[in-house]
Amino acid sequence: MLSDDELVRMLRTRDPHPDPSETDPDSPLADRILARVRERTRRRRKRTMVVVPVVALALVGGTAATYAWVAGDGAGHTLDSSGLTCVGSDQSDAVTGFDPGADDPIKVCRQLWQESFGRPAPETLTACVESSEQGSIEVYPGGRDQCARHRADPYRGPTREQLNLAHFRTELRERFAERDCVSHPEFRKVVSELLAKHRLTGWSAGHFQTADKEPEGPCAEVSYFDEPERKIWLGDAKAGDPIYVP
């Protein structure tokens, strides 16, 4: 099982034929990609919810209605449609996977509340899009005022592109469900075919690149979907393991 440091090194040694337009390894975007891949990998390792501390956001002066912020696309749509956070009232949260094409965030959190927090779910839960750059979906105990309290927007469901991406992910998993090793060229070919089929215009697949280059491994899988950048980052898979698509 890879450590975080090993994961970073793995992501920093990818494509033997670098594209000069690829992300600068020292840029903020590169750091964000690495951080998100770590998060996805931790979710994969656990294959269950992860309960972690939450840092409360303080509203200083005035009322919540006086604040302006950018959450997701600014219209109540997340830019990170595959993850969901159920926020408990005891300074903890539960992070789990989410399929915007099939799941309802409130129903998902309601079903997991007892297991995560050791008590039944509150009668009322509200889904919001939090105010970070990616605008993740967070479900809070209480009514719609909880979104304003946490400087978030009410979640208004997936966009058409996010629904298309959810169907793309499902079909990609199904395509490789019986395989334990798929080469990078074959993986990219299938990705391109399915992106066209699901009308995901502007999306592409690539490898995270740095100054250190190594040849692609024999097997490929998806490390991370970067929705704001419309980028599918591929990584090396271990032969014999199921093909991973987050």
N, C-alpha and C positions, 0 to 999 in steps of 0.2 A: 504494500500500500504506500503510495507516494506521500511524502511530507510536503508542507507548503513550499519549503525551499527547493525540493526536488521538482515540484510542479512548476515553480518559476523558471528553473533552469531548463526544464523540458519545453516550456513555451518560448523560451528565448533562443532555441536552437532548432529552427524549423526548415524553412524553404531554401533549397540549394540554388534556386534561381530567383533572387529577390526582385520584387517590383519596386522601383524607386518611389512610387507613389504611396507605398505602404506606410503604416503608422510609425512615426519616430519613436524608438523604444524608450526615450527619456521624456516623452511628452506626457501631459496629464491624462490624455486619452489612453495611452499605453498602460499607465498605472491603474486607470479605472478598469480596463479590460482584465488585467491580472487579478485585481481584487474581485471582480465578478466571477472569474473562472474559479478562484479559490472557493468562493461561496457555493457555486454550483457543484464543485467537487466534494465539498463537505456534505452537501445534501445527498449526493450520490452515495458517499461512504455510509452514511447513517441509514438511508432508505426509510427513515422515519422523521418525525418532527424533531426540531432542535429548539430547546427552550433557552433563551439567552436574556441577559439584562437589557432593560430599556432605559435610555436617558430621556427624562421628561423635557419637553419644550416649554419654556416659560414665556408668557405673554407679559411684556413690560408696559404698563400704562395703557389707558383707554380700554376699549372693548375689542373683542376678536373681529368684529365687523369693520374696524378701522384699518385693518392690516391688508396689505396687498402682497401677493406671492405668486410664484409660478409652480404649479404642481402638474407633472406630466405634460400634456399638451395644452394645459390651461383651460380645457373644456370638460374636465372630469374623466379623461381617458388616460390610462396608465401607459408609460413607455416601457414597461417591464411586465409583459402580460403572462409570463409563465411562473411567477412566484406570488405568494400570498403570505401575509403576516397577520396572525390573530393576536391582538394586544390584550393581555390580561390586566386586571386592575391592581395587581400586586407587584408592579415594576418588573414584569417579565413578559415575553412574547413567545409565540410558537410560529416557526417558519415552515411552510410546506409548499409542495408543488401545486400548480393550478393550471387547468385547461380552460381557457376562456370560451372555447367552443362548446363545452359540455358541463362546466361547473358553475355554480352560483357561490360567490365568496362567503356570503352569510351562512348558507347551508353547510359549506365545507367547515367553517369555524365552529358552527353549532355542533356538528358531529364530533369534532375533535376536542371540544372544550374540556370535557370531563377528564379525558386522558392527559391533556396538557397541564391543566391547572388544578385538578383534584376536586372539582365541584361542577355542578350543572351549569350550562350556559345561561347567561342573563336572558330575561324575556325579550329584550330589545337589543339588537346588534345593528351596527351601521358600517357600511363599506365606504372608505374614503381613498382618495389618491393623494399620497403624502407629497411633501414639498421639495424633495430632493431632485436632482437632475433627471433621474430615470422615472420618478413618480410611481413608486410601487403601490400596490393595493394593500391597505391595512384595514382590518375590521376591529372596531372599538365597541365596548359595552355602552349602551345608551342610544339616544336618538340622533337625528341629523345635526344637532348642534355640536356633536363631538367633532365633526370635520372642521368647523371653524375654530373650535378650541385648540385643535392640533395643527392649525395653519394648513389645512388640507382642503381639497375639493371633494364633494360627493362623487362617488364612482358611478359613472353612467354607462357602464358596460363596455365591451370590446368594440373597436373599430372594425370596418370591413376587412382591412388589411390584417388585423390581428386574428380575425376568424379564419381568413385564408391561411395565415401562418400556422394556426392550430391544426387545420386539416393537413397542411404540408407535413408538420411534425408527425402526426398520426400515420400518414402514409409512408413516411421515411422509416419509422419504426417497423411498420408492417413489412416493408420491402426487405429489410435486413433481419427480420425476426428469427429466421432459422440459420443465420450465418454467424460464424465466430471469427471471421477475418475478411475484411473488404479492403482492397488496395485503395490508395489515395486517388489514382486516376479514375477508377470505377466509381468511387464515392462521389467525386466531383461531377462525373457525368450524370449520375442519378439525381444529384442535387439540382443540376441545371435543368434536367427534364421536368422535375417536380415543381421547381420555381416557375417555369413557364406554364405548366398545367394549372397551377393555383394562382396565376396572375399576380405573382409577387415581383412586380417591376422594380428594377433598381437594386435587387438583392444579389449578392454574390458570395462565393465561398473563398476563403484564403487562410493563410497561416500567419500567426503573429511572428514578426521578424525583428531581429536585432543584428548586431555586428557579427555575432557568432552563428555560423550556419552549419547544419548537419543535414545529411540526406533524409528524406522522408522514411519513416518506418514502414514495415510491410503491411500494417493494418491501420485503418483510419476510423475515427468516430468524431462526433460533434463535442467540442469543449464548451462552446458558449454561443448563444444567439445575441448579437448586439442589435437590438431593435432600432434605437435612434440612428445608428449608422447603416442599418440594413446589411449587416455583415454576419456571415456564419463562419465562426472560427473553428477550424478542424485541428484535431490533435492525434497523436499516435495511440492506438489501442493495443492491448496485450492480446496476442493470439490465444484463442481458446475461451476468452471472455465474451459475453454477449455484447453486441454492438450497442453503444450508448448514444441515445439521442435525448437530451434533457426536455 
